[in-house]
């Protein structure tokens, strides 16, 4: 799956079903695997990153569907 395909999907919290935001970038490890997704915090419920972007770790992704990415984040 390409990053551009992921960017077209909404990020939704499993905890409360709210839209968290949109993917603007990804952190990729040297082996090519995605470590985390960077979410635009202007649309985000999370605000713990200094540069107004939120990091969603790949391990926190529960399911990637056709239209949404479901994430399990306890800091909501």
TORBAGU-314411 format. One record per residue: residue in three letters; x, y, z of N, C-alpha, C, O in turn. Coordinates in steps of 0.05 Angstrom, whole numbers, padded with zeros to 5 digits, always signed. Layout:
! TORBAGU-314411
AlaXYZXYZXYZXYZ ...
! end
This chain:
! TORBAGU-314411
Unk+00017-00023+00000+00000+00000+00000+00018+00025+00000+00038+00026+00014 Unk+00011+00044-00016+00026+00069-00018+00016+00089+00003-00007+00089+00011 Unk+00034+00107+00011+00027+00129+00029+00004+00145+00018-00014+00154+00033 Unk+00004+00151-00008-00017+00167-00020-00045+00153-00017-00065+00167-00015 Unk-00045+00127-00016-00070+00113-00012-00080+00116+00017-00104+00118+00022 Unk-00061+00115+00036-00068+00119+00064-00078+00148+00069-00096+00152+00085 Unk-00066+00167+00055-00073+00195+00060-00102+00201+00052-00113+00221+00061 Unk-00114+00185+00036-00142+00190+00028-00162+00179+00048-00186+00183+00045 Unk-00152+00165+00069-00170+00153+00088-00172+00171+00113-00153+00185+00121 Unk-00195+00170+00126-00200+00184+00151-00188+00168+00174-00190+00143+00173 Unk-00177+00181+00194-00167+00167+00218-00189+00169+00239-00197+00191+00247 Unk-00199+00146+00249-00221+00145+00268-00213+00130+00293-00201+00109+00292 Unk-00221+00141+00316-00215+00129+00342-00234+00106+00348-00258+00109+00345 Unk-00223+00084+00356-00240+00061+00365-00253+00067+00391-00275+00057+00397 Unk-00241+00084+00407-00252+00091+00434-00279+00104+00432-00297+00097+00447 Unk-00281+00125+00415-00306+00140+00414-00317+00145+00386-00338+00158+00383 Unk-00304+00134+00365-00314+00137+00338-00310+00164+00325-00320+00169+00303 Unk-00294+00181+00338-00290+00208+00328-00268+00208+00307-00249+00193+00308 Unk-00271+00227+00288-00251+00231+00267-00227+00246+00280-00230+00267+00291 Unk-00203+00234+00279-00180+00246+00292-00166+00266+00273-00156+00286+00283 Unk-00165+00261+00248-00152+00279+00230-00144+00266+00204-00154+00245+00197 Unk-00126+00280+00190-00117+00270+00164-00087+00265+00164-00072+00279+00178 Unk-00078+00245+00150-00050+00238+00148-00036+00259+00131-00045+00264+00109 Unk-00014+00270+00141+00001+00289+00125+00029+00279+00119+00043+00289+00101 Unk+00038+00258+00134+00065+00247+00130+00067+00221+00144+00049+00212+00158 Unk+00090+00208+00141+00096+00183+00155+00125+00181+00162+00142+00192+00148 Unk+00131+00168+00185+00159+00163+00192+00165+00134+00183+00151+00115+00191 Unk+00185+00132+00165+00191+00106+00153+00219+00097+00164+00238+00113+00164 Unk+00220+00072+00173+00246+00061+00183+00264+00054+00159+00255+00053+00136 Unk+00289+00049+00165+00308+00043+00144+00302+00018+00128+00310+00015+00105 Unk+00286-00001+00140+00278-00025+00126+00253-00021+00108+00244-00040+00096 Unk+00243+00004+00108+00220+00010+00091+00193+00008+00105+00172+00015+00093 Unk+00192-00002+00129+00167-00005+00144+00159+00022+00156+00176+00037+00165 Unk+00133+00027+00158+00123+00051+00170+00124+00049+00200+00113+00029+00211 Unk+00137+00068+00214+00138+00068+00243+00114+00083+00254+00102+00074+00274 Unk+00106+00105+00242+00084+00121+00252+00072+00138+00229+00086+00144+00209 Unk+00048+00147+00233+00035+00166+00215+00033+00193+00229+00029+00194+00253 Unk+00037+00214+00214+00035+00241+00225+00008+00252+00216+00002+00253+00193 Unk-00007+00261+00236-00034+00271+00232-00034+00301+00236-00022+00311+00254 Unk-00049+00315+00219-00052+00344+00221-00069+00350+00246-00092+00343+00247 Unk-00057+00363+00266-00070+00368+00291-00092+00389+00290-00108+00392+00308 Unk-00093+00404+00268-00114+00424+00266-00141+00409+00265-00162+00421+00271 Unk-00141+00384+00256-00165+00368+00255-00165+00347+00276-00182+00329+00276 Unk-00146+00348+00295-00141+00326+00314-00151+00333+00342-00152+00356+00350 Unk-00159+00312+00356-00167+00314+00384-00142+00313+00402-00143+00320+00425 Unk-00120+00304+00390-00095+00301+00406-00078+00326+00402-00077+00337+00380 Unk-00063+00334+00422-00046+00357+00419-00021+00355+00437-00014+00374+00451 Unk-00008+00332+00436+00015+00328+00453+00041+00331+00439+00062+00326+00451 Unk+00041+00340+00414+00066+00344+00399+00070+00374+00395+00051+00388+00388 Unk+00094+00383+00399+00100+00412+00399+00094+00426+00372+00087+00449+00371 Unk+00099+00412+00350+00096+00425+00324+00068+00423+00312+00065+00424+00288 Unk+00048+00420+00329+00020+00419+00321+00013+00395+00304-00008+00395+00290 Unk+00029+00374+00304+00023+00350+00290+00022+00327+00311+00036+00328+00331 Unk+00006+00307+00305+00003+00284+00323+00015+00260+00310+00012+00255+00286 Unk+00029+00244+00326+00041+00219+00316+00024+00195+00325+00019+00192+00349 Unk+00016+00179+00306+00002+00154+00311+00021+00131+00305+00029+00128+00282 Unk+00028+00116+00325+00047+00094+00321+00033+00072+00305+00009+00067+00308 Unk+00048+00058+00289+00037+00037+00272+00024+00015+00289+00004+00003+00281 Unk+00035+00010+00313+00024-00011+00330-00003-00003+00341-00018-00021+00350 Unk-00010+00022+00340-00036+00031+00349-00058+00030+00328-00082+00036+00334 Unk-00051+00022+00304-00071+00019+00283-00084-00008+00286-00071-00029+00284 Unk-00111-00008+00289-00126-00033+00293-00134-00045+00267-00133-00069+00263 Unk-00142-00028+00247-00152-00038+00222-00150-00016+00201-00156+00007+00206 Unk-00142-00024+00177-00143-00006+00154-00165-00016+00136-00163-00037+00124 Unk-00186+00001+00133-00209-00006+00116-00207+00008+00090-00188+00022+00083 Unk-00229+00005+00075-00230+00018+00048-00230+00048+00050-00218+00062+00034 Unk-00244+00059+00070-00248+00088+00073-00235+00100+00098-00230+00124+00099 Unk-00230+00083+00119-00220+00093+00144-00198+00076+00155-00194+00054+00147 Unk-00183+00089+00173-00163+00074+00189-00171+00076+00218-00174+00098+00229 Unk-00176+00053+00231-00185+00053+00258-00160+00051+00276-00143+00034+00273 Unk-00159+00069+00296-00136+00069+00314-00145+00066+00343-00167+00075+00351 Unk-00128+00053+00358-00134+00048+00387-00113+00064+00403-00091+00055+00407 Unk-00121+00088+00411-00104+00106+00426-00116+00112+00453-00139+00121+00454 Unk-00101+00107+00474-00112+00111+00501-00111+00140+00510-00123+00147+00530 Unk-00096+00158+00496-00093+00186+00505-00114+00204+00493-00109+00228+00492 Unk-00137+00194+00486-00158+00212+00475-00174+00223+00498-00193+00239+00493 
! end
